[in-house]
Amino acid sequence: MKTVSIFLALINSLFAGFLIALNLSYNGIQWGILWWSLAKLSTASSIIVIGIAVWLEAMGVMRPNLILLGGLFLIALGPATIVWALHIALTTGRAEYHMAVYAGSLIVQGMASLFGFTEESRKVTAS
């Protein structure tokens, strides 16, 4: 499970960085929708931070407590992203399929992180 989590952390972090670059270059920061831009930028930044934390925990530099919280955050963020993609599709008629796939990837990364954490804690208690 840790291998899946590490791989998805890389993919999701790269995609979040792409979304940050796209948001800043395409729209810029407009004062009328500043709160929405800040919400998107902070969410993408936290996905990148969680991805870095997964890598550091896999190397043994970090304790797995933050990975547990990050996994729960990603599991909650995934359905919220799916609902947002459906909202955009229903209101504008533009289907955001890539965001729905990204949301599924976030859910799988969060679950893999949680399952990897539980497997590791079982090994510690068994020995």
C-alpha atoms as an extended CHARMM CRD file, in Angstrom:
* protein
*
       127  EXT
         1         1  MET       CA              0.0000000000        0.0000000000        0.0000000000  PROA      1               0.0000000000
         2         2  LYS       CA              2.8620000000        2.3460000000        0.6960000000  PROA      2               0.0000000000
         3         3  THR       CA              4.0930000000        1.9960000000       -2.8900000000  PROA      3               0.0000000000
         4         4  VAL       CA              0.6810000000        2.9800000000       -4.2360000000  PROA      4               0.0000000000
         5         5  SER       CA              0.5500000000        5.8980000000       -1.8130000000  PROA      5               0.0000000000
         6         6  ILE       CA              4.0100000000        7.1260000000       -2.8230000000  PROA      6               0.0000000000
         7         7  PHE       CA              3.2350000000        6.8560000000       -6.5340000000  PROA      7               0.0000000000
         8         8  LEU       CA             -0.0880000000        8.6590000000       -6.1910000000  PROA      8               0.0000000000
         9         9  ALA       CA              1.5390000000       11.3090000000       -3.9780000000  PROA      9               0.0000000000
        10        10  LEU       CA              3.8990000000       12.0710000000       -6.8660000000  PROA      10              0.0000000000
        11        11  ILE       CA              1.1280000000       12.1550000000       -9.4740000000  PROA      11              0.0000000000
        12        12  ASN       CA             -1.2680000000       14.2010000000       -7.3210000000  PROA      12              0.0000000000
        13        13  SER       CA              1.4520000000       16.6720000000       -6.3100000000  PROA      13              0.0000000000
        14        14  LEU       CA              2.4470000000       17.1990000000       -9.9400000000  PROA      14              0.0000000000
        15        15  PHE       CA             -1.1780000000       17.7370000000      -10.9350000000  PROA      15              0.0000000000
        16        16  ALA       CA             -1.7200000000       20.1440000000       -8.0270000000  PROA      16              0.0000000000
        17        17  GLY       CA              1.3560000000       22.1140000000       -9.1270000000  PROA      17              0.0000000000
        18        18  PHE       CA             -0.0590000000       22.1760000000      -12.6490000000  PROA      18              0.0000000000
        19        19  LEU       CA             -3.3700000000       23.4980000000      -11.3070000000  PROA      19              0.0000000000
        20        20  ILE       CA             -1.5570000000       26.2310000000       -9.3700000000  PROA      20              0.0000000000
        21        21  ALA       CA              0.3810000000       27.2740000000      -12.4720000000  PROA      21              0.0000000000
        22        22  LEU       CA             -2.7590000000       27.1490000000      -14.5960000000  PROA      22              0.0000000000
        23        23  ASN       CA             -4.7580000000       29.1880000000      -12.0920000000  PROA      23              0.0000000000
        24        24  LEU       CA             -2.0910000000       31.8700000000      -11.7930000000  PROA      24              0.0000000000
        25        25  SER       CA             -1.3140000000       32.1090000000      -15.4960000000  PROA      25              0.0000000000
        26        26  TYR       CA             -4.7770000000       31.7390000000      -16.9710000000  PROA      26              0.0000000000
        27        27  ASN       CA             -6.8580000000       33.8620000000      -14.6310000000  PROA      27              0.0000000000
        28        28  GLY       CA             -4.3050000000       35.6820000000      -12.5700000000  PROA      28              0.0000000000
        29        29  ILE       CA             -5.5760000000       36.7800000000       -9.2010000000  PROA      29              0.0000000000
        30        30  GLN       CA             -8.7200000000       38.8200000000       -9.7010000000  PROA      30              0.0000000000
        31        31  TRP       CA            -10.0530000000       40.8670000000       -6.8120000000  PROA      31              0.0000000000
        32        32  GLY       CA            -13.6660000000       39.9020000000       -7.4580000000  PROA      32              0.0000000000
        33        33  ILE       CA            -13.0080000000       36.2120000000       -6.8890000000  PROA      33              0.0000000000
        34        34  LEU       CA            -10.0400000000       36.4830000000       -4.5580000000  PROA      34              0.0000000000
        35        35  TRP       CA            -11.4860000000       34.1090000000       -1.9600000000  PROA      35              0.0000000000
        36        36  TRP       CA            -12.0630000000       31.4040000000       -4.5900000000  PROA      36              0.0000000000
        37        37  SER       CA             -8.5280000000       31.7750000000       -5.9550000000  PROA      37              0.0000000000
        38        38  LEU       CA             -7.0900000000       31.5860000000       -2.4510000000  PROA      38              0.0000000000
        39        39  ALA       CA             -9.1600000000       28.4850000000       -1.6740000000  PROA      39              0.0000000000
        40        40  LYS       CA             -7.9310000000       26.7290000000       -4.8220000000  PROA      40              0.0000000000
        41        41  LEU       CA             -4.3190000000       27.7420000000       -4.2150000000  PROA      41              0.0000000000
        42        42  SER       CA             -4.3370000000       26.7030000000       -0.5530000000  PROA      42              0.0000000000
        43        43  THR       CA             -5.9750000000       23.3500000000       -1.3340000000  PROA      43              0.0000000000
        44        44  ALA       CA             -3.4830000000       22.5790000000       -4.0920000000  PROA      44              0.0000000000
        45        45  SER       CA             -0.6250000000       23.6580000000       -1.8210000000  PROA      45              0.0000000000
        46        46  SER       CA             -1.8350000000       21.3520000000        0.9440000000  PROA      46              0.0000000000
        47        47  ILE       CA             -1.9740000000       18.4460000000       -1.5270000000  PROA      47              0.0000000000
        48        48  ILE       CA              1.6680000000       19.1500000000       -2.3960000000  PROA      48              0.0000000000
        49        49  VAL       CA              2.6110000000       19.3460000000        1.3040000000  PROA      49              0.0000000000
        50        50  ILE       CA              0.8620000000       16.0160000000        1.9700000000  PROA      50              0.0000000000
        51        51  GLY       CA              2.7190000000       14.4870000000       -0.9820000000  PROA      51              0.0000000000
        52        52  ILE       CA              6.0500000000       15.6810000000        0.4320000000  PROA      52              0.0000000000
        53        53  ALA       CA              5.0700000000       14.3260000000        3.8550000000  PROA      53              0.0000000000
        54        54  VAL       CA              4.3170000000       10.9030000000        2.3300000000  PROA      54              0.0000000000
        55        55  TRP       CA              7.7740000000       10.8300000000        0.7530000000  PROA      55              0.0000000000
        56        56  LEU       CA              9.4480000000       11.9000000000        3.9960000000  PROA      56              0.0000000000
        57        57  GLU       CA              7.5310000000        9.3100000000        6.0020000000  PROA      57              0.0000000000
        58        58  ALA       CA              8.5170000000        6.5810000000        3.5310000000  PROA      58              0.0000000000
        59        59  MET       CA             12.1710000000        7.5180000000        4.0180000000  PROA      59              0.0000000000
        60        60  GLY       CA             11.6920000000        7.2930000000        7.7870000000  PROA      60              0.0000000000
        61        61  VAL       CA             12.3520000000       10.9730000000        8.4500000000  PROA      61              0.0000000000
        62        62  MET       CA              8.8670000000       11.7520000000        9.6810000000  PROA      62              0.0000000000
        63        63  ARG       CA              6.4120000000       10.1690000000       12.0780000000  PROA      63              0.0000000000
        64        64  PRO       CA              3.2660000000        8.7270000000       10.4720000000  PROA      64              0.0000000000
        65        65  ASN       CA              0.8370000000       10.8700000000       12.5140000000  PROA      65              0.0000000000
        66        66  LEU       CA              0.7290000000       13.6040000000        9.8710000000  PROA      66              0.0000000000
        67        67  ILE       CA              0.2010000000       10.9950000000        7.1790000000  PROA      67              0.0000000000
        68        68  LEU       CA             -2.9000000000        9.8240000000        9.0390000000  PROA      68              0.0000000000
        69        69  LEU       CA             -4.3390000000       13.3510000000        9.0830000000  PROA      69              0.0000000000
        70        70  GLY       CA             -3.3020000000       13.9580000000        5.4870000000  PROA      70              0.0000000000
        71        71  GLY       CA             -4.9810000000       10.7270000000        4.3940000000  PROA      71              0.0000000000
        72        72  LEU       CA             -8.2120000000       11.7300000000        6.1000000000  PROA      72              0.0000000000
        73        73  PHE       CA             -8.0060000000       15.1600000000        4.4530000000  PROA      73              0.0000000000
        74        74  LEU       CA             -7.5470000000       13.5960000000        1.0130000000  PROA      74              0.0000000000
        75        75  ILE       CA            -10.4160000000       11.1640000000        1.5560000000  PROA      75              0.0000000000
        76        76  ALA       CA            -12.6710000000       14.1120000000        2.4430000000  PROA      76              0.0000000000
        77        77  LEU       CA            -11.3560000000       16.2710000000       -0.4050000000  PROA      77              0.0000000000
        78        78  GLY       CA            -12.0290000000       13.6090000000       -3.0450000000  PROA      78              0.0000000000
        79        79  PRO       CA            -15.8480000000       13.5330000000       -2.7690000000  PROA      79              0.0000000000
        80        80  ALA       CA            -15.9160000000       17.3230000000       -2.4240000000  PROA      80              0.0000000000
        81        81  THR       CA            -14.0280000000       17.5860000000       -5.7180000000  PROA      81              0.0000000000
        82        82  ILE       CA            -16.4280000000       15.1580000000       -7.3920000000  PROA      82              0.0000000000
        83        83  VAL       CA            -19.4060000000       17.1990000000       -6.1930000000  PROA      83              0.0000000000
        84        84  TRP       CA            -17.7370000000       20.3840000000       -7.4510000000  PROA      84              0.0000000000
        85        85  ALA       CA            -17.0990000000       18.7750000000      -10.8660000000  PROA      85              0.0000000000
        86        86  LEU       CA            -20.7510000000       17.6860000000      -11.0740000000  PROA      86              0.0000000000
        87        87  HSD       CA            -21.8720000000       21.1830000000      -10.0800000000  PROA      87              0.0000000000
        88        88  ILE       CA            -19.7650000000       22.7250000000      -12.8540000000  PROA      88              0.0000000000
        89        89  ALA       CA            -21.1120000000       20.1830000000      -15.3570000000  PROA      89              0.0000000000
        90        90  LEU       CA            -24.7370000000       20.8900000000      -14.4270000000  PROA      90              0.0000000000
        91        91  THR       CA            -24.4990000000       24.6850000000      -14.2630000000  PROA      91              0.0000000000
        92        92  THR       CA            -22.2670000000       25.3950000000      -17.2500000000  PROA      92              0.0000000000
        93        93  GLY       CA            -22.6750000000       22.2880000000      -19.3700000000  PROA      93              0.0000000000
        94        94  ARG       CA            -18.8870000000       21.7360000000      -19.3380000000  PROA      94              0.0000000000
        95        95  ALA       CA            -17.9690000000       18.3340000000      -18.0030000000  PROA      95              0.0000000000
        96        96  GLU       CA            -14.8160000000       18.3540000000      -15.8810000000  PROA      96              0.0000000000
        97        97  TYR       CA            -13.9100000000       14.6760000000      -16.2910000000  PROA      97              0.0000000000
        98        98  HSD       CA            -10.2600000000       15.2420000000      -15.4380000000  PROA      98              0.0000000000
        99        99  MET       CA            -11.2400000000       16.6700000000      -12.0470000000  PROA      99              0.0000000000
       100       100  ALA       CA            -13.4300000000       13.6620000000      -11.3030000000  PROA      100             0.0000000000
       101       101  VAL       CA            -10.5040000000       11.3540000000      -12.1330000000  PROA      101             0.0000000000
       102       102  TYR       CA             -8.2290000000       13.5180000000       -9.9760000000  PROA      102             0.0000000000
       103       103  ALA       CA            -10.7280000000       13.2620000000       -7.1130000000  PROA      103             0.0000000000
       104       104  GLY       CA            -10.6830000000        9.4900000000       -7.4050000000  PROA      104             0.0000000000
       105       105  SER       CA             -6.8950000000        9.5790000000       -7.3110000000  PROA      105             0.0000000000
       106       106  LEU       CA             -6.9830000000       11.6860000000       -4.1450000000  PROA      106             0.0000000000
       107       107  ILE       CA             -9.3600000000        9.2130000000       -2.4890000000  PROA      107             0.0000000000
       108       108  VAL       CA             -7.1640000000        6.2460000000       -3.4320000000  PROA      108             0.0000000000
       109       109  GLN       CA             -4.0260000000        8.0230000000       -2.1930000000  PROA      109             0.0000000000
       110       110  GLY       CA             -5.7000000000        8.8270000000        1.1230000000  PROA      110             0.0000000000
       111       111  MET       CA             -6.9250000000        5.2610000000        1.5710000000  PROA      111             0.0000000000
       112       112  ALA       CA             -3.5390000000        3.8170000000        0.6150000000  PROA      112             0.0000000000
       113       113  SER       CA             -1.8710000000        6.1040000000        3.1410000000  PROA      113             0.0000000000
       114       114  LEU       CA             -4.2750000000        5.0250000000        5.8680000000  PROA      114             0.0000000000
       115       115  PHE       CA             -3.9460000000        1.3250000000        5.0460000000  PROA      115             0.0000000000
       116       116  GLY       CA             -0.1700000000        1.6400000000        4.8710000000  PROA      116             0.0000000000
       117       117  PHE       CA             -0.2140000000        3.2600000000        8.2940000000  PROA      117             0.0000000000
       118       118  THR       CA             -2.3380000000        0.4740000000        9.7680000000  PROA      118             0.0000000000
       119       119  GLU       CA             -0.1290000000       -2.2430000000        8.2320000000  PROA      119             0.0000000000
       120       120  GLU       CA              2.9150000000       -0.5740000000        9.7490000000  PROA      120             0.0000000000
       121       121  SER       CA              1.3010000000       -0.2990000000       13.1840000000  PROA      121             0.0000000000
       122       122  ARG       CA              0.3600000000       -4.0040000000       13.0500000000  PROA      122             0.0000000000
       123       123  LYS       CA              3.9950000000       -4.9000000000       12.3600000000  PROA      123             0.0000000000
       124       124  VAL       CA              5.1200000000       -2.8230000000       15.3300000000  PROA      124             0.0000000000
       125       125  THR       CA              2.6100000000       -4.4040000000       17.7180000000  PROA      125             0.0000000000
       126       126  ALA       CA              3.2800000000       -7.9380000000       16.4580000000  PROA      126             0.0000000000
       127       127  SER       CA              7.0260000000       -7.8080000000       17.0310000000  PROA      127             0.0000000000
